[in-house]
């Protein structure tokens, strides 16, 4: 099974790259974590909706077929790490890959939210999209470690 993270944003600072690489590298082969960076739309002279629409088209073009789609959005359901571990079991049992979508500076276009099977909020706080990918990678690793009774997670 693969967990795809489709994240709007490229040219991330080194600390973002290192943080993501640290946790994605810890994931085992049976729960591989793959990052696809989506180029953000140039902001000059465009409305928020136009920016979101252009990025949404790039996201949809990059989505692997047949995936369970989870949009990360501040209005999504908040879950504890233990609940995320339970969700991970459900996803793995389905036999489908999972694609998490992280929007850019202006968030996700409504059509991405509509095609998502689930909306999940990492926090009630607004997070920089680079930090969101690091946080998501860490939480996926933590959830996997909970499911495997690995001592990484301490309640």
MDTraj code that builds the backbone (N, CA, C; nanometers):
import mdtraj as md
import numpy as np

residues = "UNK UNK UNK UNK UNK UNK UNK UNK UNK UNK UNK UNK UNK UNK UNK UNK UNK UNK UNK UNK UNK UNK UNK UNK UNK UNK UNK UNK UNK UNK UNK UNK UNK UNK UNK UNK UNK UNK UNK UNK UNK UNK UNK UNK UNK UNK UNK UNK UNK UNK UNK UNK UNK UNK UNK UNK UNK UNK UNK UNK UNK UNK UNK UNK UNK UNK UNK UNK UNK UNK UNK UNK UNK UNK UNK UNK UNK UNK UNK UNK UNK UNK UNK UNK UNK UNK UNK UNK UNK UNK UNK UNK UNK UNK UNK UNK UNK UNK UNK UNK UNK UNK UNK UNK UNK UNK UNK UNK UNK UNK UNK UNK UNK UNK UNK UNK UNK UNK UNK UNK UNK UNK UNK UNK UNK UNK UNK UNK UNK UNK UNK UNK UNK UNK UNK UNK UNK UNK UNK UNK UNK UNK UNK UNK UNK UNK UNK UNK UNK UNK UNK UNK UNK UNK UNK".split()
xyz = np.array([
    [0.0838, -0.1176, 0.0000],
    [0.0000, 0.0000, 0.0000],
    [0.0880, 0.1235, 0.0000],
    [0.0379, 0.2258, -0.0660],
    [0.1129, 0.3512, -0.0723],
    [0.0268, 0.4649, -0.0180],
    [0.0931, 0.5541, 0.0526],
    [0.0321, 0.6775, 0.0983],
    [0.0958, 0.7886, 0.0163],
    [0.0156, 0.8509, -0.0680],
    [0.0640, 0.9595, -0.1525],
    [0.0301, 1.0914, -0.0835],
    [0.1257, 1.1814, -0.0810],
    [0.0983, 1.3169, -0.0337],
    [0.1158, 1.4088, -0.1534],
    [0.0058, 1.4660, -0.1983],
    [0.0079, 1.5638, -0.3077],
    [0.0016, 1.6997, -0.2407],
    [0.1115, 1.7737, -0.2489],
    [0.1230, 1.8998, -0.1763],
    [0.1535, 2.0136, -0.2723],
    [0.0687, 2.1147, -0.2692],
    [0.0960, 2.2332, -0.3495],
    [0.2125, 2.3063, -0.2842],
    [0.3128, 2.3324, -0.3627],
    [0.4313, 2.4015, -0.3121],
    [0.5563, 2.3257, -0.3503],
    [0.6541, 2.4006, -0.3972],
    [0.7841, 2.3434, -0.4273],
    [0.8889, 2.4414, -0.3765],
    [1.0125, 2.4097, -0.3941],
    [1.1208, 2.4939, -0.3441],
    [1.1078, 2.5185, -0.1942],
    [1.0862, 2.4106, -0.1204],
    [1.0715, 2.4173, 0.0243],
    [1.2083, 2.4397, 0.0909],
    [1.2086, 2.5023, 0.2070],
    [1.3343, 2.5180, 0.2805],
    [1.3913, 2.3811, 0.3194],
    [1.5203, 2.3774, 0.3424],
    [1.5864, 2.2510, 0.3754],
    [1.5252, 2.1830, 0.4970],
    [1.4862, 2.2603, 0.5983],
    [1.4325, 2.1976, 0.7195],
    [1.3014, 2.1238, 0.6906],
    [1.2235, 2.1718, 0.5942],
    [1.1006, 2.1015, 0.5544],
    [1.1386, 1.9713, 0.4843],
    [1.2308, 1.9786, 0.3901],
    [1.2745, 1.8593, 0.3176],
    [1.3313, 1.7551, 0.4136],
    [1.4150, 1.8003, 0.5073],
    [1.4776, 1.7078, 0.6025],
    [1.3740, 1.6441, 0.6951],
    [1.2785, 1.7247, 0.7428],
    [1.1745, 1.6711, 0.8304],
    [1.0898, 1.5679, 0.7593],
    [1.0486, 1.5987, 0.6375],
    [0.9688, 1.5042, 0.5610],
    [1.0482, 1.3761, 0.5344],
    [1.1724, 1.3912, 0.4918],
    [1.2569, 1.2765, 0.4592],
    [1.2796, 1.1877, 0.5811],
    [1.2938, 1.2485, 0.6964],
    [1.3135, 1.1719, 0.8209],
    [1.1974, 1.0748, 0.8434],
    [1.0758, 1.1240, 0.8364],
    [0.9610, 1.0384, 0.8678],
    [0.9201, 0.9487, 0.7522],
    [0.9318, 0.9953, 0.6304],
    [0.8976, 0.9082, 0.5177],
    [0.9961, 0.7919, 0.5101],
    [1.1206, 0.8178, 0.5481],
    [1.2221, 0.7123, 0.5476],
    [1.1995, 0.6063, 0.6538],
    [1.1250, 0.6400, 0.7559],
    [1.0949, 0.5430, 0.8615],
    [0.9806, 0.4486, 0.8253],
    [0.9004, 0.4884, 0.7282],
    [0.7858, 0.4049, 0.6918],
    [0.8344, 0.2766, 0.6235],
    [0.7742, 0.1632, 0.6581],
    [0.8148, 0.0364, 0.5958],
    [0.7595, 0.0240, 0.4544],
    [0.8121, -0.0724, 0.3805],
    [0.7709, -0.0934, 0.2415],
    [0.6206, -0.1151, 0.2275],
    [0.5602, -0.1817, 0.3243],
    [0.4165, -0.2103, 0.3110],
    [0.3285, -0.0878, 0.3350],
    [0.3891, 0.0238, 0.3721],
    [0.3140, 0.1490, 0.3909],
    [0.4010, 0.2648, 0.3408],
    [0.4418, 0.2544, 0.2169],
    [0.5332, 0.3520, 0.1583],
    [0.4689, 0.4904, 0.1507],
    [0.5489, 0.5907, 0.1801],
    [0.5034, 0.7296, 0.1769],
    [0.5705, 0.8004, 0.0600],
    [0.4893, 0.8548, -0.0313],
    [0.5408, 0.9189, -0.1524],
    [0.4908, 1.0626, -0.1610],
    [0.5815, 1.1540, -0.1883],
    [0.5473, 1.2954, -0.1999],
    [0.5463, 1.3383, -0.3455],
    [0.4392, 1.4065, -0.3852],
    [0.4308, 1.4681, -0.5165],
    [0.4100, 1.6171, -0.4922],
    [0.5075, 1.6963, -0.5337],
    [0.4953, 1.8406, -0.5189],
    [0.4222, 1.8971, -0.6402],
    [0.3225, 1.9779, -0.6145],
    [0.2425, 2.0413, -0.7183],
    [0.2882, 2.1871, -0.7283],
    [0.3234, 2.2267, -0.8480],
    [0.3696, 2.3639, -0.8680],
    [0.2563, 2.4622, -0.8382],
    [0.2820, 2.5606, -0.7507],
    [0.1778, 2.6599, -0.7240],
    [0.1588, 2.7529, -0.8435],
    [0.0396, 2.8055, -0.8546],
    [0.0088, 2.8987, -0.9626],
    [0.0722, 3.0344, -0.9307],
    [0.1205, 3.1020, -1.0338],
    [0.1744, 3.2372, -1.0158],
    [0.0608, 3.3295, -0.9754],
    [0.0856, 3.4101, -0.8744],
    [-0.0189, 3.4893, -0.8113],
    [-0.0528, 3.6194, -0.8847],
    [0.0323, 3.6679, -0.9687],
    [0.0172, 3.8005, -1.0282],
    [-0.1143, 3.8139, -1.1061],
    [-0.1964, 3.9106, -1.0650],
    [-0.3179, 3.9448, -1.1379],
    [-0.4288, 3.8417, -1.1354],
    [-0.4269, 3.7490, -1.0407],
    [-0.5286, 3.6437, -1.0376],
    [-0.6048, 3.6473, -0.9062],
    [-0.7304, 3.6093, -0.9136],
    [-0.8122, 3.6008, -0.7931],
    [-0.7793, 3.4709, -0.7190],
    [-0.8245, 3.4639, -0.5958],
    [-0.8056, 3.3414, -0.5172],
    [-0.8691, 3.2217, -0.5864],
    [-0.9879, 3.2415, -0.6392],
    [-1.0572, 3.1314, -0.7085],
    [-0.9784, 3.0858, -0.8305],
    [-0.9238, 3.1783, -0.9065],
    [-0.8439, 3.1423, -1.0238],
    [-0.7186, 3.0649, -0.9822],
    [-0.6551, 3.1069, -0.8739],
    [-0.5370, 3.0358, -0.8241],
    [-0.5741, 2.8942, -0.7816],
    [-0.6805, 2.8834, -0.7031],
    [-0.7245, 2.7521, -0.6558],
    [-0.7639, 2.6613, -0.7729],
    [-0.8310, 2.7171, -0.8717],
    [-0.8747, 2.6385, -0.9874],
    [-0.7552, 2.5818, -1.0632],
    [-0.6557, 2.6664, -1.0898],
    [-0.5366, 2.6204, -1.1627],
    [-0.4642, 2.5115, -1.0839],
    [-0.4505, 2.5303, -0.9535],
    [-0.3824, 2.4299, -0.8707],
    [-0.4652, 2.3022, -0.8621],
    [-0.5969, 2.3173, -0.8606],
    [-0.6834, 2.2002, -0.8535],
    [-0.6703, 2.1135, -0.9785],
    [-0.6531, 2.1769, -1.0927],
    [-0.6327, 2.1014, -1.2162],
    [-0.5018, 2.0237, -1.2115],
    [-0.3985, 2.0845, -1.1564],
    [-0.2691, 2.0148, -1.1422],
    [-0.2796, 1.8993, -1.0430],
    [-0.3527, 1.9219, -0.9349],
    [-0.3716, 1.8159, -0.8346],
    [-0.4433, 1.6974, -0.8980],
    [-0.5526, 1.7239, -0.9686],
    [-0.6302, 1.6157, -1.0290],
    [-0.5493, 1.5390, -1.1322],
    [-0.4639, 1.6089, -1.2053],
    [-0.3786, 1.5421, -1.3048],
    [-0.2755, 1.4515, -1.2361],
    [-0.2350, 1.4859, -1.1145],
    [-0.1328, 1.4086, -1.0436],
    [-0.1907, 1.2975, -0.9557],
    [-0.3214, 1.2971, -0.9364],
    [-0.3836, 1.1958, -0.8493],
    [-0.3698, 1.0568, -0.9098],
    [-0.3152, 0.9628, -0.8336],
    [-0.3119, 0.8244, -0.8832],
    [-0.4547, 0.7693, -0.8939],
    [-0.4801, 0.6892, -0.9937],
    [-0.6142, 0.6333, -1.0137],
    [-0.6501, 0.5355, -0.9025],
    [-0.7755, 0.5377, -0.8651],
    [-0.8282, 0.4409, -0.7701],
    [-0.7941, 0.4655, -0.6248],
    [-0.7355, 0.5784, -0.5936],
    [-0.6969, 0.6076, -0.4556],
    [-0.8158, 0.6513, -0.3709],
    [-0.8032, 0.6267, -0.2436],
    [-0.8937, 0.6858, -0.1455],
    [-0.8386, 0.8263, -0.1219],
    [-0.9199, 0.9289, -0.1434],
    [-0.8718, 1.0673, -0.1393],
    [-0.9091, 1.1334, -0.0075],
    [-0.8078, 1.1893, 0.0579],
    [-0.8267, 1.2615, 0.1833],
    [-0.7766, 1.4036, 0.1628],
    [-0.8691, 1.4992, 0.1691],
    [-0.8317, 1.6401, 0.1574],
    [-0.8004, 1.6930, 0.2961],
    [-0.6853, 1.7559, 0.3089],
    [-0.6512, 1.8183, 0.4362],
    [-0.7062, 1.9603, 0.4328],
    [-0.7945, 1.9880, 0.5259],
    [-0.8659, 2.1150, 0.5246],
    [-0.9027, 2.1516, 0.6677],
    [-0.8942, 2.2796, 0.6985],
    [-0.9228, 2.3238, 0.8345],
    [-1.0660, 2.2926, 0.8778],
    [-1.1571, 2.2720, 0.7828],
    [-1.2955, 2.2389, 0.8175],
    [-1.3168, 2.0879, 0.8282],
    [-1.2119, 2.0114, 0.8053],
    [-1.2233, 1.8661, 0.8106],
    [-1.2350, 1.8144, 0.9528],
    [-1.2562, 1.6848, 0.9606],
    [-1.2689, 1.6184, 1.0897],
    [-1.1330, 1.6152, 1.1594],
    [-1.1326, 1.6502, 1.2862],
    [-1.0092, 1.6385, 1.3636],
    [-1.0077, 1.5008, 1.4291],
    [-0.8913, 1.4418, 1.4307],
    [-0.8783, 1.3079, 1.4874],
    [-0.7565, 1.3035, 1.5785],
    [-0.7645, 1.2209, 1.6799],
    [-0.6463, 1.1952, 1.7616],
    [-0.5528, 1.1049, 1.6825],
    [-0.4321, 1.0907, 1.7302],
    [-0.3376, 1.0018, 1.6621],
    [-0.3870, 0.8571, 1.6687],
    [-0.4456, 0.8188, 1.7792],
    [-0.4984, 0.6825, 1.7920],
    [-0.6119, 0.6615, 1.6909],
    [-0.6968, 0.7622, 1.6723],
    [-0.8045, 0.7528, 1.5732],
    [-0.7454, 0.7446, 1.4323],
    [-0.6381, 0.8204, 1.4071],
    [-0.5704, 0.8114, 1.2771],
    [-0.5163, 0.6707, 1.2550],
    [-0.4639, 0.6090, 1.3594],
    [-0.4145, 0.4711, 1.3479],
    [-0.5285, 0.3764, 1.3110],
    [-0.6469, 0.3987, 1.3680],
    [-0.7640, 0.3164, 1.3333],
    [-0.8052, 0.3406, 1.1881],
    [-0.8002, 0.4665, 1.1459],
    [-0.8322, 0.4975, 1.0064],
    [-0.7325, 0.4285, 0.9139],
    [-0.6056, 0.4274, 0.9535],
    [-0.5012, 0.3652, 0.8720],
    [-0.5299, 0.2158, 0.8537],
    [-0.5732, 0.1498, 0.9585],
    [-0.6083, 0.0079, 0.9483],
    [-0.7199, -0.0102, 0.8464],
    [-0.8225, 0.0739, 0.8557],
    [-0.9352, 0.0667, 0.7623],
    [-0.8878, 0.0880, 0.6187],
    [-0.8023, 0.1874, 0.5984],
    [-0.7513, 0.2149, 0.4644],
    [-0.6700, 0.0968, 0.4118],
    [-0.5857, 0.0408, 0.4975],
    [-0.5008, -0.0710, 0.4542],
    [-0.5856, -0.1940, 0.4220],
    [-0.6908, -0.2161, 0.4997],
    [-0.7785, -0.3303, 0.4739],
    [-0.8543, -0.3150, 0.3428],
    [-0.8768, -0.1923, 0.2988],
    [-0.9497, -0.1688, 0.1738],
    [-0.8671, -0.2095, 0.0520],
    [-0.7345, -0.2152, 0.0697],
    [-0.6470, -0.2531, -0.0406],
    [-0.6208, -0.1408, -0.1395],
    [-0.6718, -0.0230, -0.1123],
    [-0.6502, 0.0921, -0.2008],
    [-0.5412, 0.1816, -0.1441],
    [-0.4667, 0.2436, -0.2335],
    [-0.3731, 0.3458, -0.1898],
    [-0.4525, 0.4654, -0.1395],
    [-0.3865, 0.5496, -0.0608],
    [-0.4496, 0.6700, -0.0071],
    [-0.3726, 0.7908, -0.0586],
    [-0.4451, 0.8919, -0.1025],
    [-0.3836, 1.0170, -0.1462],
    [-0.4307, 1.1291, -0.0547],
    [-0.3361, 1.1913, 0.0136],
    [-0.3639, 1.3079, 0.0968],
    [-0.3330, 1.4311, 0.0134],
    [-0.4209, 1.5293, 0.0179],
    [-0.4009, 1.6502, -0.0612],
    [-0.3843, 1.7693, 0.0321],
    [-0.2714, 1.8377, 0.0167],
    [-0.2419, 1.9584, 0.0940],
    [-0.2442, 2.0760, -0.0032],
    [-0.3302, 2.1716, 0.0231],
    [-0.3424, 2.2882, -0.0635],
    [-0.2275, 2.3849, -0.0450],
    [-0.2281, 2.4861, -0.1268],
    [-0.1269, 2.5908, -0.1202],
    [-0.1691, 2.7020, -0.0269],
    [-0.1113, 2.8188, -0.0478],
    [-0.1347, 2.9341, 0.0385],
    [-0.2816, 2.9758, 0.0432],
    [-0.3550, 2.9497, -0.0639],
    [-0.4956, 2.9891, -0.0685],
    [-0.5912, 2.8738, -0.0410],
    [-0.5387, 2.7598, -0.0006],
    [-0.6238, 2.6461, 0.0307],
    [-0.6644, 2.5678, -0.0937],
    [-0.7611, 2.4811, -0.0757],
    [-0.8067, 2.3924, -0.1825],
    [-0.9328, 2.4454, -0.2487],
    [-0.9412, 2.4264, -0.3791],
    [-1.0604, 2.4618, -0.4544],
    [-1.1741, 2.3685, -0.4123],
    [-1.2956, 2.4183, -0.4211],
    [-1.4123, 2.3411, -0.3797],
    [-1.4233, 2.2079, -0.4526],
    [-1.3820, 2.2010, -0.5791],
    [-1.3972, 2.0739, -0.6510],
    [-1.3043, 1.9656, -0.5966],
    [-1.1915, 2.0030, -0.5369],
    [-1.1050, 1.9026, -0.4719],
    [-1.1738, 1.8515, -0.3462],
    [-1.2337, 1.9414, -0.2715],
    [-1.3051, 1.9003, -0.1498],
    [-1.4217, 1.8077, -0.1844],
    [-1.4838, 1.8311, -0.2997],
    [-1.5988, 1.7497, -0.3405],
    [-1.5586, 1.6097, -0.3865],
    [-1.4414, 1.5956, -0.4491],
    [-1.4015, 1.4614, -0.4940],
    [-1.3369, 1.3807, -0.3823],
    [-1.3030, 1.4488, -0.2723],
    [-1.2395, 1.3784, -0.1600],
    [-1.3401, 1.2855, -0.0926],
    [-1.2921, 1.1699, -0.0528],
    [-1.3756, 1.0758, 0.0217],
    [-1.3865, 1.1179, 0.1679],
    [-1.2837, 1.1884, 0.2137],
    [-1.2809, 1.2369, 0.3514],
    [-1.2100, 1.3714, 0.3554],
    [-1.2467, 1.4530, 0.4545],
    [-1.1730, 1.5755, 0.4833],
    [-1.1199, 1.5623, 0.6248],
    [-0.9933, 1.5907, 0.6396],
    [-0.9265, 1.5757, 0.7682],
    [-0.8532, 1.7049, 0.8011],
    [-0.8622, 1.7483, 0.9252],
    [-0.7887, 1.8661, 0.9711],
    [-0.6732, 1.8192, 1.0590],
    [-0.5538, 1.8643, 1.0285],
    [-0.4391, 1.8303, 1.1134],
    [-0.4427, 1.9084, 1.2435],
    [-0.5065, 2.0254, 1.2396],
    [-0.5123, 2.1123, 1.3561],
    [-0.6214, 2.2151, 1.3336],
    [-0.6675, 2.2748, 1.4410],
    [-0.7595, 2.3874, 1.4283],
    [-0.6817, 2.5128, 1.3884],
    [-0.5513, 2.5077, 1.4026],
    [-0.4650, 2.6182, 1.3627],
    [-0.4414, 2.6130, 1.2118],
    [-0.4146, 2.7269, 1.1530],
    [-0.3751, 2.7303, 1.0127],
    [-0.2250, 2.7041, 1.0082],
    [-0.1848, 2.6039, 0.9325],
    [-0.0442, 2.5647, 0.9252],
    [0.0149, 2.6034, 0.7900],
    [0.1416, 2.6421, 0.7883],
    [0.2075, 2.6599, 0.6581],
    [0.2068, 2.5258, 0.5850],
    [0.1838, 2.5285, 0.4527],
    [0.1678, 2.4019, 0.3816],
    [0.2934, 2.3156, 0.3864],
    [0.4110, 2.3753, 0.3962],
    [0.5333, 2.2951, 0.4096],
    [0.5365, 2.2207, 0.5425],
    [0.4992, 2.2893, 0.6487],
    [0.4958, 2.2266, 0.7803],
    [0.3893, 2.1178, 0.7853],
    [0.2779, 2.1387, 0.7141],
    [0.1708, 2.0381, 0.7129],
    [0.2208, 1.9052, 0.6580],
    [0.3064, 1.9087, 0.5558],
    [0.3558, 1.7814, 0.5002],
    [0.4475, 1.7094, 0.5981],
    [0.5266, 1.7856, 0.6748],
    [0.6126, 1.7233, 0.7765],
    [0.5263, 1.6638, 0.8877],
    [0.4292, 1.7410, 0.9332],
    [0.3406, 1.6948, 1.0396],
    [0.2627, 1.5710, 0.9960],
    [0.2126, 1.5716, 0.8745],
    [0.1388, 1.4555, 0.8238],
    [0.2288, 1.3324, 0.8160],
    [0.3497, 1.3484, 0.7648],
    [0.4427, 1.2348, 0.7556],
    [0.4721, 1.1779, 0.8947],
    [0.4943, 1.2665, 0.9903],
    [0.5227, 1.2198, 1.1270],
    [0.4023, 1.1472, 1.1847],
    [0.2833, 1.2023, 1.1662],
    [0.1637, 1.1396, 1.2222],
    [0.1323, 1.0061, 1.1547],
    [0.1582, 0.9948, 1.0264],
    [0.1393, 0.8653, 0.9599],
    [0.2381, 0.7626, 1.0131],
    [0.3623, 0.8055, 1.0347],
    [0.4596, 0.7130, 1.0934],
    [0.4164, 0.6738, 1.2352],
    [0.3714, 0.7716, 1.3129],
    [0.3283, 0.7440, 1.4501],
    [0.2086, 0.6481, 1.4497],
    [0.1119, 0.6721, 1.3610],
    [-0.0053, 0.5846, 1.3529],
    [0.0362, 0.4423, 1.3154],
    [0.1280, 0.4314, 1.2197],
    [0.1762, 0.2993, 1.1811],
    [0.2456, 0.2315, 1.2989],
    [0.3246, 0.3078, 1.3751],
    [0.3953, 0.2492, 1.4899],
    [0.2969, 0.2038, 1.5981],
    [0.1879, 0.2762, 1.6151],
    [0.0838, 0.2336, 1.7102],
    [0.0264, 0.0997, 1.6665],
    [-0.0035, 0.0887, 1.5377],
    [-0.0637, -0.0348, 1.4861],
    [0.0309, -0.1535, 1.4919],
    [0.1579, -0.1276, 1.4985],
    [0.2573, -0.2357, 1.5059],
    [0.3168, -0.2516, 1.6461],
    [0.2542, -0.1856, 1.7432],
    [0.3010, -0.1902, 1.8840],
    [0.4479, -0.1536, 1.8985],
    [0.4909, -0.0617, 1.8163],
    [0.6283, -0.0092, 1.8223],
    [0.6329, 0.0952, 1.9329],
    [0.7423, 0.1032, 2.0063],
    [0.7477, 0.1965, 2.1203],
    [0.7612, 0.3454, 2.0851],
    [0.7603, 0.3810, 1.9580],
    [0.7730, 0.5234, 1.9212],
    [0.6651, 0.6087, 1.9873],
    [0.5409, 0.5592, 1.9839],
    [0.4300, 0.6349, 2.0431],
    [0.4148, 0.5946, 2.1891],
    [0.4159, 0.6940, 2.2720],
    [0.3951, 0.6703, 2.4156],
    [0.2727, 0.7505, 2.4576],
    [0.1712, 0.6824, 2.5020],
    [0.0460, 0.7509, 2.5396],
    [0.0600, 0.8220, 2.6720],
])
top = md.Topology()
chain = top.add_chain()
for i, resn in enumerate(residues, 1):
    res = top.add_residue(resn, chain, resSeq=i)
    for name in ("N", "CA", "C"):
        top.add_atom(name, md.element.get_by_symbol(name[0]), res)
traj = md.Trajectory(xyz[None], top)
